[in-house]
Amino acid sequence: MSNRCSDLNVVIEGDTMSQEDLTIRDRYIKELWGQLSSLHLVTVNKTHTYLFTTNAGAAAGLLAYMGAKKGPFPMSLSIGLFVFFIGILLVGWLHERSYHKFSRLIKTLNANAKDFYSKLNDEAWLKLIEQHEKLSNEGNWIDGIAYASWACFFLGSASVLVTFLC
């Protein structure tokens, strides 16, 4: 017996999966794909831009101040500038790691969805769910890179502040 899911162009051989199950699972895959794409865009466009702007803006401001002043500069200004630049480099690394994490999630979802649609069984469905959950929880150290960049802004600011308060 063969059923055809008209909106998916998928033929279900035998009675291994009902039309309703297929529709629910297809909707889940499409929603998950949309969420991953949106999450990727939000992460890259907002968080990374903010971290880059804070560190780069502080470095630019400090460079402008140092350019306007004559004479030797206290070590704390040089340290602050160095820390701001480290923060900028961390944002670049954050971009790279985030891109690879989300790219891997999307590629794995794509491969597992193709596998599910070719087999249309619970085993392929469980593989899709399990691998997505596993990959979603991997690479949480990426948050550490973001926090380190944020810390660079505060440490650099503290170093510069010491110069003006002392």
N, C-alpha and C positions, 0 to 999 in steps of 0.2 A: 504494500500500500504506500502511495506517495502523496504527500500534501505539498502545496506550493504556498509560500508566504509571499503574496504579491508585492508588498511594499519593500521586501528585503531581497527578492529574487533568489530565495534559498529553497532548495528541495529537501524535504525531510523524508528520509527512507525509513520505512517501518514505523513503529509507534514509540520510538525511543524518547521523543520529546513532543509535548503538545504545542499547538500553535500559540497558546497563551504563555507558556514557559518561554518559548522563543522570543515572543514580543517583549516580555518583561526583561529578559536578558539582553536583548538588543538595545532596549531603551537604557539599561544600566551602562552598557559599553559606550553608547553615544554620550550620555551624561558625564561619565567618567572622563572621556576624551575631552569634552568641553571644559570640564573643571581643570584638568591638567593644563590645557592650553591657556586658560585664563590665569591660573596660578603662576604659570611661567611668565606671562606678560607683566602681571602685577609685581612679581618679585624683582624682575629685571628693571622695570621702569621706575619703580618708586623707591624701594629700599636701597638699591645700589646707587641710584642717582643722589639720594639724600646723603649717603655716607661719603660719596665722592665730593659732593658740593661742600660739606662741612670741612673736610680735610683740605681740599684744594683751595677753598676760600680763605681758610686760616693761613695756609702757606703763602698764598698770594698777598694777603694783608701783611703778614710778617715780612715778606720780601720787600714790599712797598715801604714799610716802616724802616727797614734796614737800609734801603736805597736812599731814603731821605736824610738819614743820619750820617754824620761823619765820624770817623774814628773807630777804634776797636769796639767790638761788641761783647757783652757778657756771654759766658759759655751757655747760660740758660737759654738765650735766644737761639743759638746754634742747635742746641739739643731740641728745643721746641720745633724748629724748622725740620730737623731730621725726623722727628717723630711724626709730624704731619705728612711728610713724604712716605714714610712707612705705611701710614694709614691709607694713602692713595694707592700704594702698591697692593695692599691687602684687598682693596675694593676690586682691583683688576683680577686678583686671584679668586675672589668671591664670584665675580662674573663667570669666570672660567669653570669653576666647580659647580655652580648652580646650573649653568648651561648643560654640562655633562650629566648631572643628576636628572634633570627634567627630560633631556634628550633620551637617556636610557629608559626612563619610565615610559615615555611615549613609544619608543621602538619596541619595548617589551610588550606593552599593551597591544600594539598593532600586530605583532607576531602571534600573541596568545589569542587575540580576537580572530585572526585568520585560521588558527588551529581549531578554535571553537566552532567557527562556521563550517569548516571542512568536515568535522567529526559530529557535531551537534549531540554531544553527550555530556553527562554530569562530570566525568573525569576531566575533560577539557575545560569545562566551566570552573571547576575547583582549582585547576592549575592557574587559570587566569586570575582568580581572586587571590590565591595564596602568593603568587609571584608579585602581584601588585602591592599587597600588604607588606611583603618582605622588602621590596625595593623602596617603598615609601618611607620605611623606618630606617633605611641605611643612609649613611652620609649626613647624619644629624650634626656632625662636627662642623658642617658648613656654617651653622649658627655661630660657632666659636670664631670663625673668621670675621663674621659681621661684628660680633662683640669686640674682637680685638681691634678692628678698624675704629669702632666707636670709642674704645678706650684710648686709642692713639690721639683722637681729637681732644679728649679730656686731659690726658697726660701732657700733650703739647701745649694746651691752653694753660695748664697749671705751671709748666716750666716758664712760659712767657709771663704769666702773672707774677711769678716770683721776681722777675727782673723789675717790674714796675712797682712792686710793693717794697722791695728792699733797697 
